[in-house]
Amino acid sequence: MGKFKRRDFIKNTFKAGVGVSLLNIDNSMANNPENKEFKITQTKISGPAKKIVVGGAGIAGMCCAYELMKMGHDVTVLEASGRHGGHVYTAHDELSDELYGDYGQEHITKPGYDLYWSYIKEFGLTALPYPRRKNVLRRIKGDFYTEEMLHDPIILKNLGFNKKEIDYLSTNPWGELKSLYTRSYLDNFKDEYQPFGVGFDEMDNVPMSDIYNKQGASKMALSLLGGSDSSALFGLWYAAILKLRGVPEYPTEIYRLKGGNQMLPNAFAKRLGQRVWLNKPITSIHNRDDGIKVSYLDNKVTKVMEADYFVNCIPLPAFKNISVKPALPIERQYIIENVTYDSYQRFVFQASSKFWLEDGLSINMFLDHPDIWDIWQSADEVDTHRVIVLGTGAGGISPQRALAAFREVYPGKNDTIEQAIGRDWTKQPFSSTCERLPFPIGELKKFWPNIMKPHGRIYFAGAYADNLNWGTEAATRSANRVAKEINVA
């Protein structure tokens, strides 16, 4: 199978590291099969107001600072770049007719993004249905298939699936294939923050692909599911978390924010006001028994800020370049050096019409091409004949090359794309990371639960610092956890 398949399945099935009690968020958030709305509870300040420096103005940093501010604490956010939002970035420049394109965060689900939905309600934002996972066209070995075709047992057999898989895929979405091989294991997991002690600890030492192989998965299924270099315990735990939360393996009912997904970090920024300092890269952190001393650059001049606590919401590849004194323990250094992430490039194509409709096609496509993996429409609520088509591909590919690749494989006759722009996240010095990748075989205990724990007066939040690494929901969950921990510290 092409690269787009592996990315799509990996991104939605293998990423996920302590009990729900440690999260300090209502247990109802961890298991919500009834799709209820959640309220963000105001936590009163515990003792005297504390002074906190938050490193990084991405979604986790802004959310954590906002929660600490609501509790009555003195918060300052130091951001190295000239903008807030981190990996959540909505582009407007170079586009016509008030169109926009989301360079970073793609979508949210319901259920699955419960805290995120609470902030949408609190800030009066509008979420729009996002049909990018419906009526999908998949390019497989040079040919395009509709969803209906990929439920056809004859086509499935010709593609190389075995009978068990054919019976399953003929009535279930492709994105749910993993559950065919994992569902018998999942009831052992009772606490979504505790992967150990449920009878599967030894599975950390074998690859997830062993689970599939032992149950007779076909070569075709293995090419979709992957898992040859990730822990089986991790893969099963990830699937169990989704089940405990009542979320499908591959949600198709997804949403985005009207005006672009950057509307949420903008809402945080508006409320935080002058507490957010841009273009202030942190150079060192002194972690003392009685407080924190943070050095940062202000117009190339080193300045120092003292505080009670520091919250690191800087992606670990950037954080590891910051001097920490005394040095972090070896166990923490290992985490910082070895957490791995997904990254990509986002392409924004502006077209003068919905050209795919003239060809009788869906624009939701998996393209099976090394230069552009998938493509879909966005910003469709803007009143104009022009349209925005978003795409994802590997870093180092120019938008023009991605457009050429799309035109090479597009199954229609013509397109009306006027321009192509993009953002290569792999080249960004402060926000290069997307979602955390699965932990290596045999190493889950090195990361979990230590990846969530504070060290001295340094706390850690971000999409990587939660059990289920689901982008902005993981970021807001970890941000709320840290804010509550600091409040009672």
NORTAMO-V455612 format. One record per residue. N is the residue number from 1. RES is the residue in one letter. PHI is phi in degrees with one decimal (999 if undefined). OMEGA is omega in whole degrees, 0 to 359 (NA if undefined). Layout:
BEGIN
n:res:phi:omega
N:RES:PHI:OMEGA
N:RES:PHI:OMEGA
END
This chain:
BEGIN
n:res:phi:omega
1:M:999:182
2:G:-77.1:186
3:K:-64.5:182
4:F:-62.5:180
5:K:-66.0:181
6:R:-61.1:180
7:R:-61.9:184
8:D:-63.2:181
9:F:-73.1:179
10:I:-59.7:186
11:K:-64.5:186
12:N:-109.3:181
13:T:-134.6:187
14:F:-121.2:180
15:K:-100.5:169
16:A:-111.7:NA
17:G:999:NA
18:V:999:184
19:G:-65.6:181
20:V:-61.3:180
21:S:-62.1:179
22:L:-74.0:181
23:L:-71.4:181
24:N:60.2:173
25:I:-124.0:182
26:D:-47.3:178
27:N:-58.7:179
28:S:-62.4:178
29:M:-69.7:185
30:A:-82.4:183
31:N:-147.8:189
32:N:-130.2:182
33:P:-66.3:183
34:E:-89.2:175
35:N:59.5:180
36:K:-82.1:173
37:E:-82.3:180
38:F:-116.0:176
39:K:-100.3:174
40:I:-82.6:185
41:T:-82.8:176
42:Q:-77.0:176
43:T:-100.9:181
44:K:-70.3:182
45:I:-62.7:180
46:S:-104.7:182
47:G:80.7:181
48:P:-64.3:177
49:A:-62.5:180
50:K:-106.6:175
51:K:-101.6:184
52:I:-128.9:170
53:V:-103.0:176
54:V:-107.0:178
55:G:-92.7:178
56:G:102.8:181
57:A:-105.3:170
58:G:-76.4:185
59:I:-63.0:180
60:A:-68.9:181
61:G:-63.0:180
62:M:-67.8:180
63:C:-65.6:181
64:C:-63.8:179
65:A:-62.3:180
66:Y:-63.5:180
67:E:-65.8:178
68:L:-65.6:178
69:M:-61.9:180
70:K:-62.7:179
71:M:-76.8:178
72:G:101.9:181
73:H:-90.1:180
74:D:-92.6:188
75:V:-122.7:171
76:T:-129.9:177
77:V:-104.4:176
78:L:-105.5:182
79:E:-117.9:185
80:A:-71.9:184
81:S:-91.6:182
82:G:-95.4:180
83:R:-147.2:173
84:H:-96.5:177
85:G:114.7:179
86:G:58.0:183
87:H:-80.5:175
88:V:-99.8:189
89:Y:-146.4:178
90:T:-102.6:183
91:A:-91.4:174
92:H:-122.5:182
93:D:-58.4:177
94:E:76.1:180
95:L:-102.9:185
96:S:-99.1:168
97:D:56.9:180
98:E:64.0:175
99:L:-74.1:180
100:Y:-153.1:177
101:G:-143.2:179
102:D:-84.9:178
103:Y:-73.0:186
104:G:-110.3:184
105:Q:-45.5:184
106:E:-91.9:188
107:H:-160.8:174
108:I:-129.2:180
109:T:-120.5:174
110:K:-147.8:1
111:P:-73.8:176
112:G:124.3:179
113:Y:-124.5:191
114:D:-64.7:177
115:L:-65.2:180
116:Y:-57.9:179
117:W:-63.6:177
118:S:-63.3:177
119:Y:-69.3:175
120:I:-55.9:180
121:K:-67.9:182
122:E:-61.9:184
123:F:-95.0:178
124:G:69.5:178
125:L:-84.7:181
126:T:-117.7:175
127:A:-100.0:181
128:L:-112.1:172
129:P:-57.6:186
130:Y:-127.6:188
131:P:-82.3:185
132:R:-71.7:178
133:R:-106.9:179
134:K:-117.1:182
135:N:52.2:185
136:V:-80.3:170
137:L:-101.7:180
138:R:-115.2:175
139:R:-94.0:182
140:I:-127.7:179
141:K:52.7:175
142:G:91.6:181
143:D:-117.0:178
144:F:-94.5:179
145:Y:-131.2:173
146:T:-79.5:177
147:E:-61.5:179
148:E:-62.1:180
149:M:-63.1:183
150:L:-82.3:167
151:H:-104.5:183
152:D:-79.8:182
153:P:-56.5:180
154:I:-66.7:178
155:I:-64.7:179
156:L:-60.5:178
157:K:-64.2:180
158:N:-65.7:178
159:L:-78.3:175
160:G:109.4:177
161:F:-77.3:177
162:N:-87.2:186
163:K:-61.2:180
164:K:-58.8:181
165:E:-70.3:179
166:I:-62.8:179
167:D:-59.9:181
168:Y:-74.4:185
169:L:-71.9:178
170:S:-68.3:181
171:T:-128.7:181
172:N:-129.0:179
173:P:-63.2:178
174:W:-57.9:182
175:G:-65.6:180
176:E:-96.3:185
177:L:-57.8:181
178:K:-56.5:184
179:S:-64.6:176
180:L:-58.8:184
181:Y:-105.9:183
182:T:-111.0:191
183:R:-60.0:182
184:S:-72.9:182
185:Y:-95.2:201
186:L:-74.5:182
187:D:-67.4:178
188:N:-67.9:182
189:F:-85.6:181
190:K:-106.8:182
191:D:-120.8:185
192:E:-67.2:178
193:Y:-101.0:180
194:Q:-135.5:179
195:P:-83.1:187
196:F:-95.3:175
197:G:77.5:180
198:V:-109.9:178
199:G:101.7:184
200:F:-122.3:186
201:D:-55.8:182
202:E:-66.9:181
203:M:-72.8:174
204:D:-66.1:184
205:N:-94.4:179
206:V:-127.0:180
207:P:-73.9:178
208:M:-59.3:180
209:S:-61.5:176
210:D:-62.0:178
211:I:-60.1:181
212:Y:-72.6:181
213:N:-61.6:183
214:K:-64.9:179
215:Q:-100.6:172
216:G:80.1:179
217:A:-61.8:178
218:S:-75.9:176
219:K:-61.1:179
220:M:-63.5:179
221:A:-64.8:180
222:L:-62.4:179
223:S:-67.5:176
224:L:-80.3:189
225:L:-83.2:180
226:G:61.9:177
227:G:84.8:182
228:S:-73.9:182
229:D:-125.9:178
230:S:-128.6:184
231:S:-63.0:176
232:A:-66.4:178
233:L:-60.8:179
234:F:-62.2:181
235:G:-61.1:179
236:L:-69.6:179
237:W:-61.0:179
238:Y:-58.1:180
239:A:-62.9:180
240:A:-67.3:178
241:I:-59.7:179
242:L:-60.0:179
243:K:-64.0:179
244:L:-61.7:180
245:R:-88.4:180
246:G:72.3:183
247:V:-110.9:176
248:P:-62.6:175
249:E:-58.7:183
250:Y:-135.4:184
251:P:-62.9:175
252:T:-106.0:175
253:E:-89.5:185
254:I:-124.8:188
255:Y:-142.3:172
256:R:-142.3:181
257:L:-90.1:174
258:K:-61.6:184
259:G:90.6:180
260:G:110.9:184
261:N:-69.7:177
262:Q:-72.8:178
263:M:-59.2:180
264:L:-72.1:175
265:P:-60.0:175
266:N:-62.9:179
267:A:-66.3:175
268:F:-60.2:183
269:A:-62.2:180
270:K:-61.2:182
271:R:-80.0:178
272:L:-78.3:176
273:G:57.0:185
274:Q:-74.8:174
275:R:-75.2:180
276:V:-99.4:181
277:W:-110.6:180
278:L:-91.8:180
279:N:55.8:180
280:K:-127.7:181
281:P:-66.1:178
282:I:-80.2:181
283:T:-108.9:180
284:S:-157.3:179
285:I:-134.4:176
286:H:-104.8:185
287:N:-94.6:183
288:R:-97.7:178
289:D:-65.9:186
290:D:-104.6:180
291:G:161.7:184
292:I:-126.0:172
293:K:-122.8:184
294:V:-111.0:174
295:S:-99.6:181
296:Y:-146.5:180
297:L:-100.1:175
298:D:-127.3:186
299:N:54.2:177
300:K:71.0:177
301:V:-102.0:180
302:T:-74.9:176
303:K:-126.6:185
304:V:-127.4:175
305:M:-126.8:178
306:E:-103.0:183
307:A:-154.5:177
308:D:-82.2:183
309:Y:-143.9:174
310:F:-123.3:175
311:V:-109.6:179
312:N:-88.2:173
313:C:-116.0:176
314:I:-86.4:177
315:P:-53.3:188
316:L:-58.4:177
317:P:-59.7:176
318:A:-85.9:181
319:F:-63.2:183
320:K:-66.6:177
321:N:-88.3:179
322:I:-95.5:179
323:S:-71.8:178
324:V:-119.5:180
325:K:-126.9:345
326:P:-58.6:182
327:A:-58.6:177
328:L:-63.8:179
329:P:-61.2:184
330:I:-56.5:182
331:E:-62.0:179
332:R:-72.0:178
333:Q:-61.9:179
334:Y:-61.1:179
335:I:-60.9:183
336:I:-61.7:183
337:E:-80.7:192
338:N:-118.8:172
339:V:-65.2:181
340:T:-112.6:187
341:Y:-132.5:167
342:D:-81.5:171
343:S:-153.8:190
344:Y:-166.8:171
345:Q:-124.6:178
346:R:-108.1:179
347:F:-108.3:176
348:V:-120.8:178
349:F:-106.3:174
350:Q:-104.2:181
351:A:-118.8:182
352:S:-86.6:179
353:S:-163.5:174
354:K:-82.6:189
355:F:-61.3:183
356:W:-67.4:179
357:L:-66.0:178
358:E:-63.2:179
359:D:-94.3:180
360:G:66.8:185
361:L:-120.1:166
362:S:-92.4:178
363:I:-87.1:176
364:N:-81.4:188
365:M:-133.7:163
366:F:-101.0:197
367:L:-99.2:177
368:D:51.5:180
369:H:-134.8:183
370:P:-64.3:183
371:D:-93.1:177
372:I:-150.6:190
373:W:-91.2:182
374:D:-150.8:185
375:I:-155.8:181
376:W:-164.8:180
377:Q:-90.3:175
378:S:-143.3:178
379:A:53.8:185
380:D:-75.0:178
381:E:-82.0:180
382:V:-72.2:185
383:D:-81.4:179
384:T:-160.7:177
385:H:-74.6:179
386:R:-76.1:181
387:V:-137.0:175
388:I:-110.3:175
389:V:-119.2:180
390:L:-101.1:177
391:G:-144.1:179
392:T:-126.9:178
393:G:-158.2:183
394:A:-73.9:174
395:G:-64.5:178
396:G:86.6:180
397:I:-101.5:179
398:S:-71.8:176
399:P:-58.1:179
400:Q:-67.9:178
401:R:-68.2:177
402:A:-64.0:178
403:L:-63.0:177
404:A:-61.8:178
405:A:-65.4:177
406:F:-60.1:181
407:R:-65.2:179
408:E:-66.4:186
409:V:-105.9:183
410:Y:-57.4:187
411:P:-80.6:179
412:G:-88.1:184
413:K:-88.8:186
414:N:-141.8:168
415:D:-138.3:182
416:T:-118.9:181
417:I:-68.5:184
418:E:-94.9:181
419:Q:-156.1:180
420:A:-135.8:174
421:I:-128.9:182
422:G:-165.3:173
423:R:-134.2:181
424:D:-92.3:183
425:W:-66.5:180
426:T:-66.2:182
427:K:-100.3:184
428:Q:-80.6:185
429:P:-70.3:186
430:F:-111.2:183
431:S:-146.0:184
432:S:-80.6:189
433:T:-93.2:172
434:C:-105.9:183
435:E:-97.2:179
436:R:-66.2:178
437:L:-85.3:180
438:P:-57.3:179
439:F:-75.0:182
440:P:-63.6:180
441:I:-61.1:175
442:G:78.6:187
443:E:-125.3:184
444:L:-59.5:181
445:K:-68.3:176
446:K:-72.7:184
447:F:-104.2:188
448:W:-116.0:7
449:P:-94.7:187
450:N:-59.8:182
451:I:-64.4:180
452:M:-98.0:190
453:K:-82.2:175
454:P:-75.5:171
455:H:-127.1:184
456:G:60.3:180
457:R:-102.1:176
458:I:-105.2:178
459:Y:-111.9:186
460:F:-127.1:176
461:A:-138.3:182
462:G:143.9:182
463:A:-61.6:180
464:Y:-78.6:190
465:A:-99.8:177
466:D:-141.2:183
467:N:-73.3:180
468:L:-102.8:187
469:N:-82.7:181
470:W:-103.2:170
471:G:46.6:188
472:T:-69.1:175
473:E:-69.2:176
474:A:-62.8:179
475:A:-64.6:181
476:T:-71.1:177
477:R:-64.3:180
478:S:-66.0:179
479:A:-64.1:178
480:N:-66.1:178
481:R:-58.2:183
482:V:-66.0:180
483:A:-58.9:180
484:K:-71.1:177
485:E:-64.5:180
486:I:-67.3:182
487:N:-59.3:182
488:V:-100.2:182
489:A:-67.3:NA
END
